[in-house]
C-alpha cells in the first residue's frame, strides 16, 4: 500500500464528535477520522471502538487522529503508522471540546469503565 491509498484529502469530517456515539447517546475518549470518507469515530480506548468498526464495515484502511495537535495517520490494513497529505478542515475537534466527551454524557466513573488510569 502506498501512503495515499485510502486517503481522500477532500473528504470533510462528518462531525466534531463520534458520529455513532452521537447517534446512540454514547460517549468517547479520543476521536479518529477516516481518511477516505471523513467518518469520525471513537478510538479503541473508547468503549464502543467505532473507528475500528467503521474500518471493519467499509474497508476504509486509514484513519487520522482527530485530536487537537495530533496529525498522525494509522493504517488498519498494515497495522502501522503511515504518512499522508493534509486533509480538509477541520483537522480536529474544537480545542474547547472536552476529552472524554461529550461532557454531558461522560459518567463520573469513566476511568473505571475504561479499565485504566487516564
Phi and psi in radians as a Rosetta constraint file:
Dihedral C 1 N 2 CA 2 C 2 CIRCULARHARMONIC -1.377 0.35
Dihedral N 2 CA 2 C 2 N 3 CIRCULARHARMONIC 2.837 0.35
Dihedral C 2 N 3 CA 3 C 3 CIRCULARHARMONIC -1.107 0.35
Dihedral N 3 CA 3 C 3 N 4 CIRCULARHARMONIC -0.360 0.35
Dihedral C 3 N 4 CA 4 C 4 CIRCULARHARMONIC -1.788 0.35
Dihedral N 4 CA 4 C 4 N 5 CIRCULARHARMONIC -0.092 0.35
Dihedral C 4 N 5 CA 5 C 5 CIRCULARHARMONIC -1.084 0.35
Dihedral N 5 CA 5 C 5 N 6 CIRCULARHARMONIC 2.242 0.35
Dihedral C 5 N 6 CA 6 C 6 CIRCULARHARMONIC 1.483 0.35
Dihedral N 6 CA 6 C 6 N 7 CIRCULARHARMONIC 0.213 0.35
Dihedral C 6 N 7 CA 7 C 7 CIRCULARHARMONIC -2.129 0.35
Dihedral N 7 CA 7 C 7 N 8 CIRCULARHARMONIC 2.221 0.35
Dihedral C 7 N 8 CA 8 C 8 CIRCULARHARMONIC -2.085 0.35
Dihedral N 8 CA 8 C 8 N 9 CIRCULARHARMONIC 1.730 0.35
Dihedral C 8 N 9 CA 9 C 9 CIRCULARHARMONIC -1.052 0.35
Dihedral N 9 CA 9 C 9 N 10 CIRCULARHARMONIC -0.322 0.35
Dihedral C 9 N 10 CA 10 C 10 CIRCULARHARMONIC -1.515 0.35
Dihedral N 10 CA 10 C 10 N 11 CIRCULARHARMONIC -0.250 0.35
Dihedral C 10 N 11 CA 11 C 11 CIRCULARHARMONIC -1.274 0.35
Dihedral N 11 CA 11 C 11 N 12 CIRCULARHARMONIC 2.019 0.35
Dihedral C 11 N 12 CA 12 C 12 CIRCULARHARMONIC -1.368 0.35
Dihedral N 12 CA 12 C 12 N 13 CIRCULARHARMONIC 2.655 0.35
Dihedral C 12 N 13 CA 13 C 13 CIRCULARHARMONIC -1.106 0.35
Dihedral N 13 CA 13 C 13 N 14 CIRCULARHARMONIC 2.558 0.35
Dihedral C 13 N 14 CA 14 C 14 CIRCULARHARMONIC -1.262 0.35
Dihedral N 14 CA 14 C 14 N 15 CIRCULARHARMONIC -0.461 0.35
Dihedral C 14 N 15 CA 15 C 15 CIRCULARHARMONIC -2.929 0.35
Dihedral N 15 CA 15 C 15 N 16 CIRCULARHARMONIC 3.127 0.35
Dihedral C 15 N 16 CA 16 C 16 CIRCULARHARMONIC -1.754 0.35
Dihedral N 16 CA 16 C 16 N 17 CIRCULARHARMONIC 0.045 0.35
Dihedral C 16 N 17 CA 17 C 17 CIRCULARHARMONIC -2.323 0.35
Dihedral N 17 CA 17 C 17 N 18 CIRCULARHARMONIC -3.138 0.35
Dihedral C 17 N 18 CA 18 C 18 CIRCULARHARMONIC -1.194 0.35
Dihedral N 18 CA 18 C 18 N 19 CIRCULARHARMONIC 2.044 0.35
Dihedral C 18 N 19 CA 19 C 19 CIRCULARHARMONIC -1.051 0.35
Dihedral N 19 CA 19 C 19 N 20 CIRCULARHARMONIC -0.647 0.35
Dihedral C 19 N 20 CA 20 C 20 CIRCULARHARMONIC -1.321 0.35
Dihedral N 20 CA 20 C 20 N 21 CIRCULARHARMONIC -0.709 0.35
Dihedral C 20 N 21 CA 21 C 21 CIRCULARHARMONIC -1.105 0.35
Dihedral N 21 CA 21 C 21 N 22 CIRCULARHARMONIC -0.713 0.35
Dihedral C 21 N 22 CA 22 C 22 CIRCULARHARMONIC -1.061 0.35
Dihedral N 22 CA 22 C 22 N 23 CIRCULARHARMONIC -0.650 0.35
Dihedral C 22 N 23 CA 23 C 23 CIRCULARHARMONIC -1.228 0.35
Dihedral N 23 CA 23 C 23 N 24 CIRCULARHARMONIC -0.496 0.35
Dihedral C 23 N 24 CA 24 C 24 CIRCULARHARMONIC -2.032 0.35
Dihedral N 24 CA 24 C 24 N 25 CIRCULARHARMONIC 0.249 0.35
Dihedral C 24 N 25 CA 25 C 25 CIRCULARHARMONIC 1.318 0.35
Dihedral N 25 CA 25 C 25 N 26 CIRCULARHARMONIC 0.431 0.35
Dihedral C 25 N 26 CA 26 C 26 CIRCULARHARMONIC -1.617 0.35
Dihedral N 26 CA 26 C 26 N 27 CIRCULARHARMONIC -3.065 0.35
Dihedral C 26 N 27 CA 27 C 27 CIRCULARHARMONIC -2.386 0.35
Dihedral N 27 CA 27 C 27 N 28 CIRCULARHARMONIC 2.864 0.35
Dihedral C 27 N 28 CA 28 C 28 CIRCULARHARMONIC -2.403 0.35
Dihedral N 28 CA 28 C 28 N 29 CIRCULARHARMONIC 2.850 0.35
Dihedral C 28 N 29 CA 29 C 29 CIRCULARHARMONIC -1.650 0.35
Dihedral N 29 CA 29 C 29 N 30 CIRCULARHARMONIC -1.184 0.35
Dihedral C 29 N 30 CA 30 C 30 CIRCULARHARMONIC -2.178 0.35
Dihedral N 30 CA 30 C 30 N 31 CIRCULARHARMONIC 2.811 0.35
Dihedral C 30 N 31 CA 31 C 31 CIRCULARHARMONIC -2.006 0.35
Dihedral N 31 CA 31 C 31 N 32 CIRCULARHARMONIC 2.550 0.35
Dihedral C 31 N 32 CA 32 C 32 CIRCULARHARMONIC -2.265 0.35
Dihedral N 32 CA 32 C 32 N 33 CIRCULARHARMONIC 2.525 0.35
Dihedral C 32 N 33 CA 33 C 33 CIRCULARHARMONIC -2.010 0.35
Dihedral N 33 CA 33 C 33 N 34 CIRCULARHARMONIC 2.251 0.35
Dihedral C 33 N 34 CA 34 C 34 CIRCULARHARMONIC -1.170 0.35
Dihedral N 34 CA 34 C 34 N 35 CIRCULARHARMONIC 2.165 0.35
Dihedral C 34 N 35 CA 35 C 35 CIRCULARHARMONIC -1.323 0.35
Dihedral N 35 CA 35 C 35 N 36 CIRCULARHARMONIC -0.180 0.35
Dihedral C 35 N 36 CA 36 C 36 CIRCULARHARMONIC -1.641 0.35
Dihedral N 36 CA 36 C 36 N 37 CIRCULARHARMONIC -0.762 0.35
Dihedral C 36 N 37 CA 37 C 37 CIRCULARHARMONIC -2.122 0.35
Dihedral N 37 CA 37 C 37 N 38 CIRCULARHARMONIC -0.139 0.35
Dihedral C 37 N 38 CA 38 C 38 CIRCULARHARMONIC 1.566 0.35
Dihedral N 38 CA 38 C 38 N 39 CIRCULARHARMONIC -0.020 0.35
Dihedral C 38 N 39 CA 39 C 39 CIRCULARHARMONIC -0.983 0.35
Dihedral N 39 CA 39 C 39 N 40 CIRCULARHARMONIC 2.220 0.35
Dihedral C 39 N 40 CA 40 C 40 CIRCULARHARMONIC -1.763 0.35
Dihedral N 40 CA 40 C 40 N 41 CIRCULARHARMONIC 2.156 0.35
Dihedral C 40 N 41 CA 41 C 41 CIRCULARHARMONIC -2.316 0.35
Dihedral N 41 CA 41 C 41 N 42 CIRCULARHARMONIC 2.904 0.35
Dihedral C 41 N 42 CA 42 C 42 CIRCULARHARMONIC -1.463 0.35
Dihedral N 42 CA 42 C 42 N 43 CIRCULARHARMONIC 2.682 0.35
Dihedral C 42 N 43 CA 43 C 43 CIRCULARHARMONIC -1.303 0.35
Dihedral N 43 CA 43 C 43 N 44 CIRCULARHARMONIC 3.042 0.35
Dihedral C 43 N 44 CA 44 C 44 CIRCULARHARMONIC -1.272 0.35
Dihedral N 44 CA 44 C 44 N 45 CIRCULARHARMONIC -0.202 0.35
Dihedral C 44 N 45 CA 45 C 45 CIRCULARHARMONIC -1.462 0.35
Dihedral N 45 CA 45 C 45 N 46 CIRCULARHARMONIC -0.177 0.35
Dihedral C 45 N 46 CA 46 C 46 CIRCULARHARMONIC -1.423 0.35
Dihedral N 46 CA 46 C 46 N 47 CIRCULARHARMONIC 2.761 0.35
Dihedral C 46 N 47 CA 47 C 47 CIRCULARHARMONIC -1.083 0.35
Dihedral N 47 CA 47 C 47 N 48 CIRCULARHARMONIC -0.726 0.35
Dihedral C 47 N 48 CA 48 C 48 CIRCULARHARMONIC -1.533 0.35
Dihedral N 48 CA 48 C 48 N 49 CIRCULARHARMONIC -0.395 0.35
Dihedral C 48 N 49 CA 49 C 49 CIRCULARHARMONIC 0.922 0.35
Dihedral N 49 CA 49 C 49 N 50 CIRCULARHARMONIC 0.809 0.35
Dihedral C 49 N 50 CA 50 C 50 CIRCULARHARMONIC -1.166 0.35
Dihedral N 50 CA 50 C 50 N 51 CIRCULARHARMONIC -0.514 0.35
Dihedral C 50 N 51 CA 51 C 51 CIRCULARHARMONIC -1.125 0.35
Dihedral N 51 CA 51 C 51 N 52 CIRCULARHARMONIC -0.772 0.35
Dihedral C 51 N 52 CA 52 C 52 CIRCULARHARMONIC -1.174 0.35
Dihedral N 52 CA 52 C 52 N 53 CIRCULARHARMONIC -0.663 0.35
Dihedral C 52 N 53 CA 53 C 53 CIRCULARHARMONIC -1.086 0.35
Dihedral N 53 CA 53 C 53 N 54 CIRCULARHARMONIC -0.659 0.35
Dihedral C 53 N 54 CA 54 C 54 CIRCULARHARMONIC -1.092 0.35
Dihedral N 54 CA 54 C 54 N 55 CIRCULARHARMONIC -0.756 0.35
Dihedral C 54 N 55 CA 55 C 55 CIRCULARHARMONIC -1.044 0.35
Dihedral N 55 CA 55 C 55 N 56 CIRCULARHARMONIC -0.815 0.35
Dihedral C 55 N 56 CA 56 C 56 CIRCULARHARMONIC -1.069 0.35
Dihedral N 56 CA 56 C 56 N 57 CIRCULARHARMONIC -0.643 0.35
Dihedral C 56 N 57 CA 57 C 57 CIRCULARHARMONIC -1.356 0.35
Dihedral N 57 CA 57 C 57 N 58 CIRCULARHARMONIC -0.685 0.35
Dihedral C 57 N 58 CA 58 C 58 CIRCULARHARMONIC -1.843 0.35
Dihedral N 58 CA 58 C 58 N 59 CIRCULARHARMONIC -0.424 0.35
Dihedral C 58 N 59 CA 59 C 59 CIRCULARHARMONIC 1.396 0.35
Dihedral N 59 CA 59 C 59 N 60 CIRCULARHARMONIC 0.083 0.35
Dihedral C 59 N 60 CA 60 C 60 CIRCULARHARMONIC -1.184 0.35
Dihedral N 60 CA 60 C 60 N 61 CIRCULARHARMONIC 2.007 0.35
Dihedral C 60 N 61 CA 61 C 61 CIRCULARHARMONIC -1.490 0.35
Dihedral N 61 CA 61 C 61 N 62 CIRCULARHARMONIC -0.294 0.35
Dihedral C 61 N 62 CA 62 C 62 CIRCULARHARMONIC -2.161 0.35
Dihedral N 62 CA 62 C 62 N 63 CIRCULARHARMONIC 2.370 0.35
Dihedral C 62 N 63 CA 63 C 63 CIRCULARHARMONIC -2.080 0.35
Dihedral N 63 CA 63 C 63 N 64 CIRCULARHARMONIC 2.793 0.35
Dihedral C 63 N 64 CA 64 C 64 CIRCULARHARMONIC -2.197 0.35
Dihedral N 64 CA 64 C 64 N 65 CIRCULARHARMONIC 2.528 0.35
Dihedral C 64 N 65 CA 65 C 65 CIRCULARHARMONIC -0.983 0.35
Dihedral N 65 CA 65 C 65 N 66 CIRCULARHARMONIC 2.459 0.35
Dihedral C 65 N 66 CA 66 C 66 CIRCULARHARMONIC -1.983 0.35
Dihedral N 66 CA 66 C 66 N 67 CIRCULARHARMONIC 0.508 0.35
Dihedral C 66 N 67 CA 67 C 67 CIRCULARHARMONIC -1.745 0.35
Dihedral N 67 CA 67 C 67 N 68 CIRCULARHARMONIC 2.467 0.35
Dihedral C 67 N 68 CA 68 C 68 CIRCULARHARMONIC -0.966 0.35
Dihedral N 68 CA 68 C 68 N 69 CIRCULARHARMONIC 2.356 0.35
Dihedral C 68 N 69 CA 69 C 69 CIRCULARHARMONIC 1.442 0.35
Dihedral N 69 CA 69 C 69 N 70 CIRCULARHARMONIC -0.027 0.35
Dihedral C 69 N 70 CA 70 C 70 CIRCULARHARMONIC -1.991 0.35
Dihedral N 70 CA 70 C 70 N 71 CIRCULARHARMONIC 2.419 0.35
Dihedral C 70 N 71 CA 71 C 71 CIRCULARHARMONIC -2.364 0.35
Dihedral N 71 CA 71 C 71 N 72 CIRCULARHARMONIC 0.308 0.35
Dihedral C 71 N 72 CA 72 C 72 CIRCULARHARMONIC -1.310 0.35
Dihedral N 72 CA 72 C 72 N 73 CIRCULARHARMONIC 2.652 0.35
Dihedral C 72 N 73 CA 73 C 73 CIRCULARHARMONIC -1.974 0.35
Dihedral N 73 CA 73 C 73 N 74 CIRCULARHARMONIC 2.585 0.35
Dihedral C 73 N 74 CA 74 C 74 CIRCULARHARMONIC -2.277 0.35
Dihedral N 74 CA 74 C 74 N 75 CIRCULARHARMONIC 2.354 0.35
Dihedral C 74 N 75 CA 75 C 75 CIRCULARHARMONIC -1.780 0.35
Dihedral N 75 CA 75 C 75 N 76 CIRCULARHARMONIC 2.012 0.35
Dihedral C 75 N 76 CA 76 C 76 CIRCULARHARMONIC -1.132 0.35
Dihedral N 76 CA 76 C 76 N 77 CIRCULARHARMONIC -0.675 0.35
Dihedral C 76 N 77 CA 77 C 77 CIRCULARHARMONIC -1.100 0.35
Dihedral N 77 CA 77 C 77 N 78 CIRCULARHARMONIC -0.673 0.35
Dihedral C 77 N 78 CA 78 C 78 CIRCULARHARMONIC -1.780 0.35
Dihedral N 78 CA 78 C 78 N 79 CIRCULARHARMONIC -0.125 0.35
Dihedral C 78 N 79 CA 79 C 79 CIRCULARHARMONIC 0.963 0.35
Dihedral N 79 CA 79 C 79 N 80 CIRCULARHARMONIC 0.849 0.35
Dihedral C 79 N 80 CA 80 C 80 CIRCULARHARMONIC -2.785 0.35
Dihedral N 80 CA 80 C 80 N 81 CIRCULARHARMONIC 2.877 0.35
Dihedral C 80 N 81 CA 81 C 81 CIRCULARHARMONIC -1.285 0.35
Dihedral N 81 CA 81 C 81 N 82 CIRCULARHARMONIC 2.539 0.35
Dihedral C 81 N 82 CA 82 C 82 CIRCULARHARMONIC -2.331 0.35
Dihedral N 82 CA 82 C 82 N 83 CIRCULARHARMONIC 2.891 0.35
Dihedral C 82 N 83 CA 83 C 83 CIRCULARHARMONIC -1.585 0.35
Dihedral N 83 CA 83 C 83 N 84 CIRCULARHARMONIC 2.669 0.35
Dihedral C 83 N 84 CA 84 C 84 CIRCULARHARMONIC -2.703 0.35
Dihedral N 84 CA 84 C 84 N 85 CIRCULARHARMONIC 2.867 0.35
Dihedral C 84 N 85 CA 85 C 85 CIRCULARHARMONIC -1.394 0.35
Dihedral N 85 CA 85 C 85 N 86 CIRCULARHARMONIC 2.974 0.35
Dihedral C 85 N 86 CA 86 C 86 CIRCULARHARMONIC -1.093 0.35
Dihedral N 86 CA 86 C 86 N 87 CIRCULARHARMONIC 2.397 0.35
Dihedral C 86 N 87 CA 87 C 87 CIRCULARHARMONIC -1.748 0.35
Dihedral N 87 CA 87 C 87 N 88 CIRCULARHARMONIC 2.877 0.35
Dihedral C 87 N 88 CA 88 C 88 CIRCULARHARMONIC -1.015 0.35
Dihedral N 88 CA 88 C 88 N 89 CIRCULARHARMONIC 2.555 0.35
Dihedral C 88 N 89 CA 89 C 89 CIRCULARHARMONIC -1.241 0.35
Dihedral N 89 CA 89 C 89 N 90 CIRCULARHARMONIC 2.690 0.35
Dihedral C 89 N 90 CA 90 C 90 CIRCULARHARMONIC -1.328 0.35
Dihedral N 90 CA 90 C 90 N 91 CIRCULARHARMONIC 2.663 0.35
Dihedral C 90 N 91 CA 91 C 91 CIRCULARHARMONIC -1.685 0.35
Dihedral N 91 CA 91 C 91 N 92 CIRCULARHARMONIC 0.042 0.35
Dihedral C 91 N 92 CA 92 C 92 CIRCULARHARMONIC -2.771 0.35
Dihedral N 92 CA 92 C 92 N 93 CIRCULARHARMONIC 2.926 0.35
Dihedral C 92 N 93 CA 93 C 93 CIRCULARHARMONIC -1.219 0.35
Dihedral N 93 CA 93 C 93 N 94 CIRCULARHARMONIC 2.839 0.35
Dihedral C 93 N 94 CA 94 C 94 CIRCULARHARMONIC -1.040 0.35
Dihedral N 94 CA 94 C 94 N 95 CIRCULARHARMONIC 2.476 0.35
Dihedral C 94 N 95 CA 95 C 95 CIRCULARHARMONIC -0.973 0.35
Dihedral N 95 CA 95 C 95 N 96 CIRCULARHARMONIC -0.632 0.35
Dihedral C 95 N 96 CA 96 C 96 CIRCULARHARMONIC -1.355 0.35
Dihedral N 96 CA 96 C 96 N 97 CIRCULARHARMONIC -0.146 0.35
Dihedral C 96 N 97 CA 97 C 97 CIRCULARHARMONIC -1.298 0.35
Dihedral N 97 CA 97 C 97 N 98 CIRCULARHARMONIC 2.175 0.35
Dihedral C 97 N 98 CA 98 C 98 CIRCULARHARMONIC -1.242 0.35
Dihedral N 98 CA 98 C 98 N 99 CIRCULARHARMONIC 2.718 0.35
Dihedral C 98 N 99 CA 99 C 99 CIRCULARHARMONIC -2.153 0.35
Dihedral N 99 CA 99 C 99 N 100 CIRCULARHARMONIC 2.098 0.35
Dihedral C 99 N 100 CA 100 C 100 CIRCULARHARMONIC -1.236 0.35
Dihedral N 100 CA 100 C 100 N 101 CIRCULARHARMONIC 3.021 0.35
Dihedral C 100 N 101 CA 101 C 101 CIRCULARHARMONIC -2.658 0.35
Dihedral N 101 CA 101 C 101 N 102 CIRCULARHARMONIC 3.033 0.35
Dihedral C 101 N 102 CA 102 C 102 CIRCULARHARMONIC -1.259 0.35
Dihedral N 102 CA 102 C 102 N 103 CIRCULARHARMONIC 2.600 0.35
Dihedral C 102 N 103 CA 103 C 103 CIRCULARHARMONIC -0.904 0.35
Dihedral N 103 CA 103 C 103 N 104 CIRCULARHARMONIC -0.662 0.35
Dihedral C 103 N 104 CA 104 C 104 CIRCULARHARMONIC -1.217 0.35
Dihedral N 104 CA 104 C 104 N 105 CIRCULARHARMONIC -0.285 0.35
Dihedral C 104 N 105 CA 105 C 105 CIRCULARHARMONIC -1.963 0.35
Dihedral N 105 CA 105 C 105 N 106 CIRCULARHARMONIC -0.107 0.35
Dihedral C 105 N 106 CA 106 C 106 CIRCULARHARMONIC -1.362 0.35
Dihedral N 106 CA 106 C 106 N 107 CIRCULARHARMONIC 2.113 0.35
Dihedral C 106 N 107 CA 107 C 107 CIRCULARHARMONIC -1.249 0.35
Dihedral N 107 CA 107 C 107 N 108 CIRCULARHARMONIC 2.665 0.35
Dihedral C 107 N 108 CA 108 C 108 CIRCULARHARMONIC -1.047 0.35
Dihedral N 108 CA 108 C 108 N 109 CIRCULARHARMONIC -0.480 0.35
Dihedral C 108 N 109 CA 109 C 109 CIRCULARHARMONIC -1.730 0.35
Dihedral N 109 CA 109 C 109 N 110 CIRCULARHARMONIC 0.570 0.35
Dihedral C 109 N 110 CA 110 C 110 CIRCULARHARMONIC -1.022 0.35
Dihedral N 110 CA 110 C 110 N 111 CIRCULARHARMONIC -0.637 0.35
Dihedral C 110 N 111 CA 111 C 111 CIRCULARHARMONIC -1.092 0.35
Dihedral N 111 CA 111 C 111 N 112 CIRCULARHARMONIC -0.778 0.35
Dihedral C 111 N 112 CA 112 C 112 CIRCULARHARMONIC -1.098 0.35
Dihedral N 112 CA 112 C 112 N 113 CIRCULARHARMONIC -0.732 0.35
Dihedral C 112 N 113 CA 113 C 113 CIRCULARHARMONIC -1.088 0.35
Dihedral N 113 CA 113 C 113 N 114 CIRCULARHARMONIC -0.618 0.35
Dihedral C 113 N 114 CA 114 C 114 CIRCULARHARMONIC -1.429 0.35
Dihedral N 114 CA 114 C 114 N 115 CIRCULARHARMONIC -0.207 0.35
Dihedral C 114 N 115 CA 115 C 115 CIRCULARHARMONIC 1.334 0.35
Dihedral N 115 CA 115 C 115 N 116 CIRCULARHARMONIC 0.404 0.35
Dihedral C 115 N 116 CA 116 C 116 CIRCULARHARMONIC -2.755 0.35
Dihedral N 116 CA 116 C 116 N 117 CIRCULARHARMONIC 2.757 0.35
Dihedral C 116 N 117 CA 117 C 117 CIRCULARHARMONIC -1.337 0.35
Dihedral N 117 CA 117 C 117 N 118 CIRCULARHARMONIC 2.258 0.35
